[in-house]
Amino acid sequence: MGIRIVTDSTGYLPPEKIKELGIEVVPLEISFAGTIFREGEISNRDYYGRLRSEKAFPTTSQPPAGDFVKVFEKYGHEEQFLGLFISEALSGTWQSAETAAAMLPDYDITLMDSRSTVMGLGFQVLKAAEMARDGYGREEIINEVVKIRRAVNIAFVVDNLEYLVRGGRLGKASGLLGNLMQVKPILGLVEGKIAPLDKVRTKGRAVQKIVEDFEKQRTEGTIEQVCVIHVDAEAEALELREKIAQSFTGPIILSEAGPTIGSHVGPGTVGLIYY
């Protein structure tokens, strides 16, 4: 009997790591211009090309509980399961997994709210899967995941707030709406919700402030993992990675957010995730 790690598609994990560590990924769903599809069924390039040109606005939804049931039943009740999912404040995915677990009372299933998403979630999943592979018990894995959940930093800047406003994910950042013409907000996740971290005048200055905050934390303590995240903004992401690489000598993951998160923050978003 092993411990199987289950997550959702918003971690945007490197495909080779999913395969290597046997992680089960349950995709969220997107409805756009009359079409419903699961994340991963349409390439990011094609999707963002349409998102930039279409007037219709997409909606996203958690996986059906039945999708989780299929994953659990694939391994059977002798397996232990640990599920790590996108922040409950951003999606109903955790509740969907909980519904599935309740349908399988003989299964040993533990579910956790990552209070994060993209590689903030992904880093937790990778640590859990690596420890499961190495034979650690579930409580030991959970303790390490909680440490990462507390330590992870996410900071990003969007081209504009329209996508967040229309998608209803602005949260506490709604107080910025009156100043859209004057500021470029740096946003992050605070207790699993999108919130403003700082306000500057330009996107370039916002990216520089993200780098400065990273440098401050790097000099004050040890940083283990770093990821540059973007939404259809690879050139900007590469520039940001280059800036971080000037002082951080470890590997820097470059990750593109897919349609679920990209629909809510919009093309042109770039950010940094680390702990």
N, C-alpha and C positions, 0 to 999 in steps of 0.2 A: 504493500500500500504506500503510495507516494502522496505528495502535496501538489495539486494542480493549480496553477495560477490562471485566473480568468480576469480579463479586463475588457474595456470597450475600445472603439476605434480612435478615440480622441487623444490617445497618448502618442500617436504617430511614431511608433517604434520603428527602428531599423528592421527591415524584413528579415535580414540574416539572423538577428537576435531572436525574433519571434520563432523562427525555425529551430535555431540552435537550442533554445531553452524550453521549447514545447509550450509556449504561451498560447492560450486560447483567446482570440480577439473576436468580440461580438460587435458588429458594426451598427452605428446609428443610421437613421433614415433621413433623407432629404426629399422635400417636395418642391419642385421648381418648374414653373411654366407648364403645368399640367402633367409633369412626369415625376414619379416616385421611384427612388433608387436607394440602394444601400451604399454607404460610404465605401469607396474603393472600386465601385463598378464603373465609374467614369474617371478619367485621368484628371489630375489637378489642372493641367494646362487647358484642356477642353472646357472644364467647368468654369474656371476663372475668366476664360475668354467670353463665355456666355454671360457670366455675372456682370462683367463690365459693360456689355452691350444691351442686355435685356432690361426692359422697364419693370418686369415682374420681380417681386422680392421673394426669395426662398424661405421656407420654414423647415425646421428640423425637429425630429422627435426621437425619443428613446427607443431602443429595440423592443419588440414585443416580448412579453415574458416567455412565450413559447420558444424563442430563439435561445434563451438561457437554458431552458429545460432540455433542449436538444444537446447542448454542450455537456450538461451534467450527466445526462443519460448515456452519452457517448462513452464515458469512463466507468459508470456504474457506482453503486453505493459503497463499494469498498475503498474508493478513492476519497482522500480529503481534498476539499476545495477552499481556496482563499481568493475572494473576488475583490478587486481594487478598481474603483470607478470614478469618473468625472464628478466634480463637486456637485453635491445635491442641490446647492443653490443655483446651479447653472442648468441642470438637466434632471429629468425624472428617471435616468438610467438605473441609479441605485435602487429606487423603488420597484422598477421592473424586475431587477434581479432578486429582490426580496420576495416579490410575488412568486417568482419561479421557485425559490427555495422553499416557500411555504407549501408548494404543490408536491414537494418531494421530502416528506417528513423523515424518511429513513436515511436520507443523505446527510453527510457531515459537511455543512457549508457555512463558512464564515465570510461575511461581507463587510467591506470598509469603504467609507467615504474618503477619497484622497484629499478633499478640499482644494483640488487643483484640477488642471487639465494640461494638454499638450505634454511636453517633457517634464513638467512638474509632477504629473501623473506618471509619465513614462519612467522617470528615475526610480520611483517607488516600485513600479512593476518589475523593472530590471533587477533591483536589489532582491526583491522577494523571490523571483525566479532563480536567480543565482544561488541564493541560500537554500531553496528547495532542492535544487540539483545537488548541492553539496551535503545534503542530509540533515539540515537543521530542522528542529521542530517548529510547529506553527506559532507557538507563543514567542519563540526567539525571533522568528521572521517578523511577526507583528511589531515587536519592540523596535526593531531596526527601521521598519517602515514608518513608524510614528516619529522616530528621530528625524528622518528625511522630511516628512510632512511638515514638521515644525521649522526645519532649517531652510527649506527651499525658498528661493526668491524668484519672482517673475516680474519683469518690467518690460513694457512695450509701448510703442507709439503707433497710432493709426494715421492714415492719410486724412480722414475726417471721421466724425462720430455718427454719421448718418446710419451706417449699418448697425451700430450698437443701439441707437435710438429706435430704429424700426424693428429690430429684433427683440426689443424688450430686455436686453441684458446689461443696461447701463448701470443699474443699481445706484449706489451712493454717488457715482460720477454725474448724476443728473444735475447736480448743482453747477456743473460747468457749462450748461447749455446757454446761459445768458452771455457767456464770454467767448463763444466759438470764434468770433472774428479777431479776438485779441490774443488768444493763447493757443499753444499746441500742448495738450496735456500728456503727461507720462502716466500710464495706467498700470495697474498691477492687480494681483489677487490678494485680498485681505479677508481672512476667515472664509475663503472659498467664494467670495463675491468680488466683482470688478469694482475697483475704487481708484480715485485719483491719488497718485503719489507725489506729483509735482506739476508745475505749470511753467512752460518757457515759451519763447516767441516763435521758434521755427522747428521743423522736424530735425534738421541737422543738429541744432542745439540740444534737442531732446535725446537724440542718440548719444551725443557727447556726454550728457549728464548721466545716462545709463552706464556708460563706460566709467565715468568718474566714481559713481557709487560702487561699481564692481571693484575698482581699484582700491577704494577705501576699505571694503570688506576683506579683500585679498591681503592687504597689509596688516589687518587686525587679527587674522586667523587663517586657518587652512581651508581652501576650497577644493573639493574633491571632484566635482563634475560640473561641466559647463555645456550649454546648448544655445546656439543661435537659432531663433525661430523666425519664420517669415511667411507671408501670404502673397504669393506671386510677386516676390520682390527679391529675387536671388542675388542680383548685383549689389543691392544695399546690404543684404545679409552677409555676403562675402567680404564687403568692406568692414562691417562690424566684426566679423570673425578675425580679420587681419589685425584690427586694433586690439582685440583681446589677446591675440597670440603674441603680441609684443611683450607681454608680461607674464602670461599664463602658459606654462610649458607643456601642460597635459593635453590630451586629445580634446577637441572641441567639436561636438556634434552639430551638424547643419541639418535642420529639419524644416520641412514645409508643412504647415497646417493644411489639412484637407477641408472638404466642403462644410463639415459641421461647424467647426470653429471659424473657418474663413468666411462663412456667410454672415457671421455676427460681428466680426471685426473689420472685414473688408479687405480687398486687394491693396497692396502697398504697406501693410502692417509689417513691422520688424521689431524684434525684441530679444531679450536675454533671459535665460533661466539657469540658475546655478544653486549649489549648496556646498 
